[in-house]
Structures are given as C-alpha cells and as structure tokens.
Amino acid sequence: MVTQSMKLFRVHGIDIYLHPSWWLIFILLSYSLSSSFFPQNYPNQAPLMYWFMALLSAILLFTSVLLHELMHSLVARAHGINVESIMLFFFGGVASLPKEDMEPRTEIAMAASGPLFSLLLAGAVYLIHLQAIPLFFKAVTSYIWQLNLILAIFNMVPGYPLDGGRVFRALLMLYYKDLKKATRIASGFGKFFGGVLLFFGFFAILVGTIQGLWFILIGAFIWFIAKSSYENVVLKDVLAKIPLSTVTDQKYISLSPHDSMGKVIDLYKKTDYGTFIVEKQKRLLGIVDIKKSPALSPALWNTIVVLDIMIPADKLQVPSQGTAYDALKLMEEQHMGMLPVVVKGKIKGVVHRRRIEHVLALEMKYGAR
C-alpha cells in the first residue's frame, strides 16, 4: 500500500502516507482556483493574491480530507479495529484495515462518521466565513465550507467505496449474510457511479468545459477502487481456505552469511528468483532481495558478502502457520516476492508469491489446486 509514497507523520499510532498522484492534483487544483474560480468570483485582485488564495484553499481542502479519514479510523479503533495506516489521495483516502468482514453495525458507524464530520466542519467554517472581514479570508472560507458540504453529500452516494456505499454494503450484509455478494452489489453501484462521472467528464470536455477533467479524475478513482475492492474480497475468500502447507515449498536455495555477492548474482541468473534465504543450521539469519540490494560494480561482487547486504531476520515478519492469504498479506506488507516459513525458530520451507498466484488461478478457474 505504501510503495513509493511519502510518510507524512503519525497520529494516534496511525501512519499517514501521501500517494504520489496527490502532487499532480494539488498543482492542477491550485492552477484552476487561481486562474478561474477566484478571479470569476472575486474580480479585480492582484494575480499573486489569487495564487495565495488558491494554495491555502488547496491545503485546507487536503486537511479536510485528512480529518475526514482520521474520523473513520478513530471510530474504527473505538470498535476494536486496529487501523495501522492511511493512504491519502487528494479526493479521499484508503485506510489499512486488518479485515473487511467487520460487523455490519461497526461498518455503518465507521462509514457514517466521515460525512457527519464533514457536515459539522462545513457548518463551523461557514460560521467563520460569516464573520470574516478581509476579502482573502472570506474567499477561502467560502470555498472550504462549500467543498466540505459537497464532500459530505458526495460521500453519501450508495456506491462502494464511498461512505454511503459502505453503509449500503453493511445493510446488504445484514440481509444476505454474505460478504462477497454484498461487496459485489455495492461495488457494482460504485463502478456505475464512477462510469457516470467519467461519461459526464468526457462530455463536458467535448463541449469545451475544462472542469470536466475533475469528473474524469474522480470517476476513474472511484471505478478503480470499487473494482479492486471486490477483487480483494474474492481473493481473500479463496486464499483463506487454502492452508499454508499447500503453498509451501520444502526445497529451496539457501545462502550462508559469508557467500559473496557474485554467488547471489549467479544464482539469480540461473533460477530467475530474486529473493534468497540466509540461514545457518536451519535457523533464519535473514533474506537477500536483489531488488533491495545496493547497486554494485562487478569488481566488488567477490568482496561484498551476503552478511553486508541481507535484511536481518529481526526486521522481517515471516509466516509460521495460517493460510495462503496470511502469507500473501505479509509479502505485500513487506514488498517481498518470497518468505521463509519458520516454525519454532527453524525454517520449514519457503512460500513464493508466484506459487500463491498459481494456486489462486487454478482454484478460481477449476476449483482445483
């Protein structure tokens, strides 16, 4: 979830990450506000003034989205659900939830808290707007209270992954008692809503309205998240039924801590595996990952040893029991293509991402492993 993203800070034990796409939207929004919105609504001001209005408004909008997402996470924690991180896009965020199959009433409380907070924030900023005297603050607060109101109303649409869609899914869960079916229906509404926004966005651009670009960006974001959310539920539904032992290979290539980088390169050329186990008497010492190793000239390959470049065992999370889904989740969290399976301190085998994907494909297509 956090690959190539910037960690901003930590709030109440929740890591806040910024997705790279945020910067593009920030620039586009600031330009749009400074060149169009504020000059049209507050004419005869200096260009620099419009840019200050735009930058502050964009930052405050982002802050509003952050507070909206934090409200979700804090309510989730109040219900015993541990949220470890939030990935922030400009128009919303995605919380790292340990499970999707939460109690419907918990999901309703968590989902409803966001729009409710945005409504309250819109009301508070509106009161400030009424008291604002300098034009600069009056313009900015006008924009922010209206955007928070729109954010609240927009999120009430019953299409997953919007907050209204999460409430809708929870209600479907209460009725069907089936997470996969509930997610399929709710995400279907989400994809439909995203498609509608895309249609109007492209239509607006065809008739010469550049504002259609925002509909396209938001519609594409909703459609993609709705699609991937259902796929993740299906993936868990399949893999959570497959024991870890089914995808564990007992034969594997290992390295000693004193093997050279040259040997690692040779093994990579021969096997096409980019991750290797470093062990001593079946005890895990660490992992060497070609993609995470420093770039070295061939002249150093025989002088640098595995001990110098490996990821130590104490910095890894490795599976010992559970399911194929548990193993895949650990790999995704640590961005690994392979992990050892360790039982009572000793390596029992390895599990490869490609092996899990192979089993998943067979299970979904033929119902066979």
Secondary structure, DSSP 8 states (H G I E B T S, - for coil): --TT-EEEEEETTEEEEE-THHHHHHHHHHHHIIIIIHHHHS-S--HHHHHHHHHHHHHHHHHHHHHHHHHHHHHHHHTT----EEEE-SS-EEE--S-S---HHHHHHHHHHHHHHHHHHHHHHHHHHHH--SHHHHHHHHHHHHHHHHHHHHHTSSSTTSHHHHHHHHHHHHHH--HHHHHHHHHHHHHHHHHHHHHHHHHHHHTT-TTHHHHHHHHHHHHHHHHHHHHHHHHHHHHTTSBGGGGEES---EE-TT-BHHHHHHHHHHH---EEEEEETTEEEEEEEGGGS----GGGTTTSBHHHH-EEGGG-----SSBHHHHHHHHHHHT-SEEEEEETTEEEEEEEHHHHHHHHHHHHHHS--
